[in-house]
Amino acid sequence: MKFNRYRLSYGFLCALIAVAALGCKGPSNTGELVGVRLDKLKANKTPHGMVLIPGGTFIMGQSDEDIGFSQTAQNRQVTIAPFYMDDTEISNSEYRQFVYWVRDSILIHNFLGDDSYFIATEDGSGERFIDWDKVNKQSPWKTGDKDKRERLGSMYYQGEDRVFGRNELDVRLLKYHFEWYDQQAAVRGKNDPSKRRSDFIMRDTMLIYPDTTVWLADFSYAANEPMVNGYFSHPSFDDYPVVGVTWRQAQAFNSWRTQLFNNQAAKNRMQPRFDYQLPSEAEWEYAARGGKVGTQYPWGGPTARNARGCLMANFKPGRGNYIDDGVAYTAPVYSYWPNDFGLYNMAGNVAEWTQSSYNESAYSFVHDMNPTYSYNAKASDHETMKRKVIRGGSWKDVGFFLQNGTRQYEYQDTAKSYIGFRSVTRYPGVAY
């Protein structure tokens, strides 16, 4: 009788917990996310090419034993606010749009000498901007004007730098200037009367063309010349992930992407968008797990193969074996199955830059709400301050590096044939 009473009490308690769980759907208890319906956000405000990653709490860190005994990813529970994330890695064709924009800007500003490609501001300041609508309709690269065509030649390699007299774009000209406000530094220095706002404005000018030589530099005694010559420029690789891009170049791309959207939004009287940026490593890991608990890989399984024995990602399944997953190098960005958040290639294909700086003990001191450790390294800083976290493993890595919780790093000015990136952003409708 006593046993039956305890059993009844336990069952009643479970029922209460189940009812409570069903009733707790958010602040307004109607399935809303701080007054904004999740389905409305997905339907109406999700940026093109992105998916909504709903906020949540998860156990960050390694899901399996620490094979390398590195002790750099100890488990801890953290909370991540909702955000949007690119459903794929940035492709060659997407990054090429950035390259072409910089190319055309430099041509029009510095070489073309045609004022008709500019429009003046309405405030009478005398400032002027490129009329991109005209550029798209009347590309200066297709002009029949002899004088303009001679000026176009300034954008190509000259003299002995030419091969067979071909007109090839001089990528050394493609520099992009961008600025951002270092809010963390500003908060730290807000009570310092000697500091001015300009002390916290960071500026950088980058060569933005990918380093195509990485296909030879990363692999000694390898016949990868075809990849050097065609991987970024040939249309056959349009849908493949861009590589040879440093962390700083990824930052420049996201700055351009933000300005491009917000300038168009202002023109069309639309809401501006929060900045595009690289995900923090906590955001990246949370997104990679796809809402699954304690899993080793984005697809949720404990192994890299499905029930039929097929490999679930693009990686190196054995020594000297790069082809069993279906491709020898990288694969198109929409290859393999997405995880439960709709994200492709969160494991394998190319490892991905994150916003976070690398510190071996970061997990022991970062906050448990949107955790990250970041540092804007200067050129004079020690190399250890220039380490940035990369995640996900790549086409040339073994399975260990594809695990959700495995951390690696690379230096911010380093480009590799196996590192790419994807971006995140937030929208005014997504509340924290």
C-alpha positions as CSV (number, residue, x, y, z in Angstrom):
1,M,0.0,0.0,0.0
2,K,2.8,2.3,0.9
3,F,4.6,1.5,-2.4
4,N,1.4,2.2,-4.4
5,R,1.0,5.6,-2.7
6,Y,4.5,6.6,-3.6
7,R,4.0,5.4,-7.2
8,L,0.8,7.4,-7.5
9,S,2.6,10.5,-6.1
10,Y,5.4,10.1,-8.5
11,G,3.0,9.8,-11.4
12,F,1.1,12.8,-10.3
13,L,4.3,14.8,-10.0
14,C,5.3,13.8,-13.6
15,A,1.9,14.9,-14.8
16,L,2.3,18.3,-13.1
17,I,5.7,18.7,-14.7
18,A,4.3,17.8,-18.1
19,V,1.4,20.3,-17.8
20,A,3.8,23.0,-16.6
21,A,6.1,22.4,-19.5
22,L,3.3,22.6,-22.0
23,G,2.1,25.9,-20.5
24,C,5.5,27.6,-20.6
25,K,5.8,28.9,-24.1
26,G,7.3,32.3,-23.6
27,P,6.8,35.7,-21.8
28,S,3.2,36.0,-23.1
29,N,2.5,32.3,-22.7
30,T,1.1,32.2,-26.3
31,G,4.1,30.8,-28.1
32,E,5.5,34.3,-28.8
33,L,9.2,35.4,-28.5
34,V,9.1,38.6,-26.5
35,G,5.9,39.7,-28.4
36,V,7.1,38.6,-31.8
37,R,5.8,35.4,-33.3
38,L,8.6,33.1,-34.4
39,D,6.7,32.0,-37.5
40,K,6.2,35.6,-38.6
41,L,9.9,36.2,-38.3
42,K,10.7,33.2,-40.4
43,A,8.1,34.1,-43.0
44,N,8.6,37.9,-43.3
45,K,12.0,39.0,-42.0
46,T,14.5,36.3,-42.5
47,P,17.3,37.8,-44.6
48,H,17.9,36.2,-48.0
49,G,20.0,33.0,-47.8
50,M,19.8,32.8,-44.0
51,V,17.8,30.8,-41.5
52,L,16.5,31.8,-38.1
53,I,18.4,30.2,-35.2
54,P,16.0,30.3,-32.2
55,G,17.6,31.2,-28.9
56,G,18.2,28.5,-26.3
57,T,20.3,27.0,-23.6
58,F,22.8,24.2,-24.3
59,I,25.9,22.4,-22.9
60,M,28.8,23.9,-24.7
61,G,32.0,21.9,-25.0
62,Q,33.1,18.5,-26.0
63,S,30.5,15.7,-26.3
64,D,33.1,12.9,-26.2
65,E,36.3,12.3,-24.4
66,D,39.1,14.8,-24.8
67,I,41.3,12.7,-27.1
68,G,44.0,15.3,-27.3
69,F,44.0,16.0,-23.5
70,S,44.0,19.7,-24.4
71,Q,41.5,20.8,-21.7
72,T,40.5,23.8,-23.8
73,A,36.7,23.0,-24.1
74,Q,35.4,22.1,-20.7
75,N,31.6,21.5,-20.6
76,R,29.4,24.3,-19.3
77,Q,25.8,25.4,-19.7
78,V,25.3,28.7,-21.6
79,T,22.4,30.6,-23.2
80,I,22.4,32.0,-26.7
81,A,20.0,34.7,-27.9
82,P,18.3,34.2,-31.3
83,F,20.0,35.2,-34.5
84,Y,20.1,34.6,-38.2
85,M,22.8,32.6,-39.9
86,D,23.8,31.9,-43.5
87,D,22.5,28.5,-44.4
88,T,25.7,27.8,-46.3
89,E,29.3,28.9,-46.3
90,I,30.0,32.0,-48.4
91,S,30.5,30.8,-52.0
92,N,33.0,32.0,-54.6
93,S,30.2,33.7,-56.6
94,E,29.0,35.6,-53.5
95,Y,32.5,36.7,-52.5
96,R,33.1,37.6,-56.2
97,Q,30.3,40.2,-56.0
98,F,32.4,41.9,-53.3
99,V,35.5,41.8,-55.5
100,Y,33.6,43.2,-58.5
101,W,32.2,46.1,-56.4
102,V,35.6,47.1,-55.1
103,R,37.0,46.7,-58.7
104,D,34.4,49.0,-60.2
105,S,34.7,51.5,-57.4
106,I,38.4,51.8,-57.9
107,L,38.0,52.1,-61.7
108,I,35.3,54.8,-61.5
109,H,37.0,56.8,-58.7
110,N,40.6,56.6,-59.9
111,F,40.9,55.8,-63.6
112,L,37.7,56.3,-65.7
113,G,37.3,60.0,-65.5
114,D,33.6,60.0,-66.2
115,D,31.5,62.2,-63.9
116,S,28.3,60.8,-65.2
117,Y,28.8,57.7,-63.0
118,F,28.4,59.8,-59.9
119,I,25.3,61.3,-58.1
120,A,25.5,64.2,-55.7
121,T,23.9,64.2,-52.3
122,E,20.8,66.3,-51.7
123,D,22.1,68.2,-48.7
124,G,24.3,70.5,-50.8
125,S,27.5,69.3,-49.1
126,G,29.2,68.6,-52.5
127,E,29.7,64.9,-51.5
128,R,29.0,62.4,-54.3
129,F,28.5,58.7,-54.6
130,I,28.7,56.2,-57.4
131,D,25.4,55.6,-59.2
132,W,25.3,51.9,-59.1
133,D,22.1,51.7,-61.0
134,K,23.9,53.2,-64.0
135,V,26.9,50.9,-63.4
136,N,24.6,47.9,-63.7
137,K,22.9,49.2,-66.8
138,Q,26.0,50.6,-68.5
139,S,29.0,48.7,-67.3
140,P,32.2,50.8,-67.9
141,W,33.9,47.6,-68.8
142,K,31.8,47.3,-71.9
143,T,32.3,50.8,-73.2
144,G,33.2,51.3,-76.8
145,D,34.8,54.7,-76.2
146,K,38.5,54.4,-77.2
147,D,39.7,56.9,-74.5
148,K,37.9,55.0,-71.8
149,R,39.2,51.7,-73.0
150,E,42.7,53.0,-72.7
151,R,42.0,54.0,-69.1
152,L,40.6,50.6,-68.4
153,G,44.0,49.3,-69.2
154,S,45.3,50.8,-66.0
155,M,43.5,48.1,-64.1
156,Y,45.5,45.3,-65.7
157,Y,49.0,44.1,-65.1
158,Q,51.5,46.1,-67.1
159,G,54.7,45.4,-69.0
160,E,56.6,42.3,-68.1
161,D,53.9,41.3,-65.6
162,R,51.7,40.3,-68.5
163,V,51.5,36.7,-69.9
164,F,51.0,36.4,-73.7
165,G,49.8,40.0,-73.6
166,R,46.5,39.0,-71.9
167,N,44.5,41.6,-70.0
168,E,44.4,40.3,-66.5
169,L,43.1,42.3,-63.5
170,D,45.9,43.6,-61.2
171,V,44.5,42.3,-57.9
172,R,47.1,44.4,-56.0
173,L,44.8,47.4,-56.7
174,L,41.8,45.9,-55.0
175,K,41.8,47.5,-51.6
176,Y,38.8,48.1,-49.3
177,H,38.6,50.6,-46.5
178,F,36.2,49.9,-43.6
179,E,35.6,51.2,-40.1
180,W,33.9,50.0,-36.9
181,Y,33.3,51.1,-33.4
182,D,35.0,48.9,-30.7
183,Q,32.2,48.9,-28.1
184,Q,34.0,46.7,-25.6
185,A,37.0,49.0,-25.6
186,A,34.7,52.0,-25.2
187,V,32.9,50.5,-22.2
188,R,36.3,49.8,-20.6
189,G,37.4,53.4,-21.1
190,K,34.2,55.3,-20.5
191,N,35.5,56.7,-17.2
192,D,38.8,57.8,-18.6
193,P,38.7,61.5,-19.2
194,S,41.7,61.3,-21.5
195,K,39.8,59.1,-24.0
196,R,37.9,60.5,-27.0
197,R,35.3,58.7,-29.1
198,S,37.8,58.5,-31.9
199,D,40.1,56.4,-29.7
200,F,37.5,53.6,-30.1
201,I,36.9,53.8,-33.8
202,M,38.9,51.1,-35.6
203,R,40.0,51.5,-39.2
204,D,41.4,49.0,-41.6
205,T,42.3,48.9,-45.3
206,M,42.5,45.4,-46.8
207,L,43.6,43.7,-50.0
208,I,40.4,41.7,-50.6
209,Y,41.2,39.3,-53.4
210,P,41.5,35.7,-52.1
211,D,45.0,34.2,-52.0
212,T,44.7,31.6,-54.7
213,T,48.2,30.3,-54.1
214,V,47.1,28.5,-50.9
215,W,46.4,25.4,-52.9
216,L,50.2,25.0,-53.4
217,A,51.4,26.7,-50.2
218,D,49.4,24.4,-48.0
219,F,50.5,21.1,-49.6
220,S,54.2,20.5,-50.5
221,Y,54.9,18.4,-53.6
222,A,51.3,18.4,-54.8
223,A,50.1,19.1,-58.3
224,N,47.4,21.6,-57.4
225,E,48.1,24.2,-60.1
226,P,44.6,23.8,-61.7
227,M,43.1,24.8,-58.4
228,V,45.4,27.8,-58.2
229,N,44.4,28.9,-61.7
230,G,40.7,28.3,-61.6
231,Y,39.1,27.7,-58.2
232,F,38.1,31.3,-57.5
233,S,37.7,32.6,-61.1
234,H,36.3,29.8,-63.1
235,P,32.4,29.6,-63.3
236,S,32.5,25.8,-62.7
237,F,33.4,26.6,-59.0
238,D,30.7,29.4,-58.5
239,D,28.8,27.4,-55.9
240,Y,31.9,26.1,-54.0
241,P,33.0,27.8,-50.7
242,V,35.4,30.6,-51.0
243,V,38.8,29.8,-49.5
244,G,42.1,31.7,-49.3
245,V,40.4,34.4,-47.3
246,T,41.9,35.7,-44.0
247,W,39.9,36.6,-40.9
248,R,40.4,40.3,-41.7
249,Q,39.1,39.8,-45.2
250,A,36.0,38.1,-43.9
251,Q,35.5,41.2,-41.6
252,A,35.9,43.4,-44.7
253,F,33.3,41.4,-46.6
254,N,30.8,41.6,-43.8
255,S,31.3,45.4,-43.5
256,W,30.6,45.7,-47.2
257,R,27.6,43.4,-47.0
258,T,26.2,45.6,-44.2
259,Q,26.7,48.9,-46.0
260,L,25.3,47.5,-49.2
261,F,22.1,46.4,-47.6
262,N,21.6,49.5,-45.4
263,N,22.3,51.9,-48.3
264,Q,19.7,50.1,-50.3
265,A,17.3,50.1,-47.3
266,A,17.7,53.8,-46.9
267,K,17.0,54.4,-50.6
268,N,13.8,52.3,-50.3
269,R,12.8,53.7,-46.9
270,M,13.2,50.3,-45.3
271,Q,14.5,49.4,-41.8
272,P,18.3,49.1,-41.6
273,R,19.7,45.8,-40.5
274,F,22.1,45.0,-37.7
275,D,25.7,44.5,-38.9
276,Y,26.6,41.3,-40.6
277,Q,29.5,39.7,-38.7
278,L,31.2,36.3,-38.1
279,P,29.4,34.2,-35.4
280,S,31.0,33.8,-32.0
281,E,32.3,30.3,-31.4
282,A,29.4,29.8,-28.9
283,E,26.8,30.8,-31.6
284,W,28.6,28.6,-34.1
285,E,28.5,25.5,-31.8
286,Y,24.9,26.1,-30.8
287,A,23.9,26.4,-34.5
288,A,25.9,23.3,-35.4
289,R,24.2,21.2,-32.8
290,G,20.8,21.9,-34.4
291,G,18.9,21.8,-31.1
292,K,20.1,18.3,-30.3
293,V,21.5,17.5,-26.9
294,G,24.9,16.0,-26.3
295,T,25.6,15.0,-29.9
296,Q,29.0,14.7,-31.4
297,Y,28.2,15.8,-35.0
298,P,25.6,18.2,-36.6
299,W,23.6,15.3,-37.9
300,G,23.2,14.0,-34.3
301,G,24.8,10.6,-34.7
302,P,27.9,9.3,-32.9
303,T,29.6,8.3,-36.2
304,A,30.3,10.0,-39.5
305,R,28.3,7.5,-41.5
306,N,24.5,6.9,-41.8
307,A,22.7,3.6,-41.5
308,R,23.6,2.8,-45.1
309,G,27.3,3.4,-44.5
310,C,27.3,6.7,-46.5
311,L,29.6,9.5,-45.2
312,M,27.7,12.5,-43.9
313,A,30.2,15.2,-44.7
314,N,33.2,16.1,-46.8
315,F,36.3,15.1,-44.8
316,K,39.3,12.7,-44.9
317,P,38.0,9.4,-43.6
318,G,41.4,7.7,-43.8
319,R,45.1,8.3,-44.4
320,G,45.5,9.4,-48.0
321,N,41.8,8.9,-48.7
322,Y,40.0,12.1,-49.7
323,I,37.5,10.7,-52.2
324,D,35.2,8.3,-50.4
325,D,32.9,11.1,-49.4
326,G,32.3,11.9,-53.1
327,V,34.7,14.7,-53.8
328,A,38.5,15.2,-53.7
329,Y,38.6,18.8,-52.5
330,T,35.7,21.0,-51.5
331,A,32.1,20.3,-52.4
332,P,29.3,22.8,-53.5
333,V,27.9,24.7,-50.5
334,Y,24.5,22.9,-50.7
335,S,26.0,19.4,-50.6
336,Y,25.1,16.7,-48.0
337,W,22.1,16.9,-45.6
338,P,21.5,20.0,-43.6
339,N,21.1,19.8,-39.8
340,D,17.9,20.4,-38.0
341,F,18.3,24.2,-38.2
342,G,18.6,23.9,-42.0
343,L,22.4,24.6,-42.0
344,Y,24.6,22.9,-44.6
345,N,28.2,21.7,-44.0
346,M,28.5,22.7,-40.4
347,A,31.0,19.8,-40.3
348,G,33.6,19.3,-43.1
349,N,33.9,21.0,-46.5
350,V,35.8,24.0,-45.1
351,A,36.5,25.0,-41.5
352,E,35.0,28.4,-40.7
353,W,36.3,31.6,-39.1
354,T,34.5,32.8,-36.0
355,Q,34.4,36.2,-34.4
356,S,36.0,34.9,-31.2
357,S,39.7,35.2,-30.3
358,Y,41.4,32.0,-29.2
359,N,42.3,31.6,-25.6
360,E,43.0,28.1,-24.1
361,S,41.1,29.0,-20.9
362,A,38.3,31.1,-22.3
363,Y,35.6,28.7,-21.2
364,S,36.6,29.3,-17.6
365,F,36.0,33.1,-17.6
366,V,33.5,34.0,-20.4
367,H,29.9,34.8,-19.4
368,D,27.2,32.2,-19.5
369,M,24.9,34.5,-21.6
370,N,26.1,34.9,-25.2
371,P,29.7,34.0,-24.2
372,T,32.6,35.1,-26.3
373,Y,36.2,36.3,-25.9
374,S,37.2,39.0,-28.4
375,Y,40.3,41.1,-28.9
376,N,41.1,43.6,-31.7
377,A,44.7,42.8,-32.3
378,K,47.1,45.5,-33.5
379,A,49.9,44.9,-35.9
380,S,52.4,45.4,-33.0
381,D,50.7,42.8,-30.8
382,H,52.3,39.4,-30.1
383,E,51.2,36.7,-32.5
384,T,49.3,34.8,-29.8
385,M,46.9,37.8,-29.6
386,K,46.1,37.3,-33.3
387,R,44.7,33.8,-32.9
388,K,41.1,33.4,-34.0
389,V,38.9,30.3,-33.4
390,I,37.9,28.2,-36.4
391,R,35.3,25.5,-36.2
392,G,33.8,22.6,-38.1
393,G,36.8,20.8,-39.7
394,S,37.4,20.6,-43.4
395,W,37.8,18.5,-46.4
396,K,41.4,17.6,-45.4
397,D,40.7,16.9,-41.7
398,V,40.0,13.6,-40.0
399,G,36.7,13.0,-38.2
400,F,37.8,14.3,-34.8
401,F,37.9,17.9,-36.1
402,L,34.3,17.7,-37.4
403,Q,32.9,17.3,-33.9
404,N,30.6,20.0,-32.6
405,G,32.8,20.8,-29.6
406,T,36.3,20.6,-31.2
407,R,38.2,23.9,-31.1
408,Q,41.0,25.0,-33.4
409,Y,42.6,28.3,-34.2
410,E,44.4,30.1,-37.0
411,Y,46.1,33.5,-37.2
412,Q,43.9,36.4,-38.4
413,D,46.2,37.3,-41.3
414,T,46.6,33.7,-42.5
415,A,44.8,32.3,-45.5
416,K,44.3,28.6,-46.1
417,S,42.8,26.3,-48.8
418,Y,40.6,24.7,-46.1
419,I,39.1,27.8,-44.3
420,G,36.1,29.7,-45.3
421,F,33.3,31.5,-43.4
422,R,29.6,32.2,-43.0
423,S,27.9,35.2,-41.5
424,V,25.3,36.0,-38.9
425,T,23.1,39.0,-38.2
426,R,20.1,40.1,-36.2
427,Y,17.0,41.9,-37.1
428,P,15.1,44.6,-35.1
429,G,12.3,42.1,-34.7
430,V,14.5,39.6,-32.9
431,A,14.5,40.5,-29.2
432,Y,17.1,39.4,-26.7
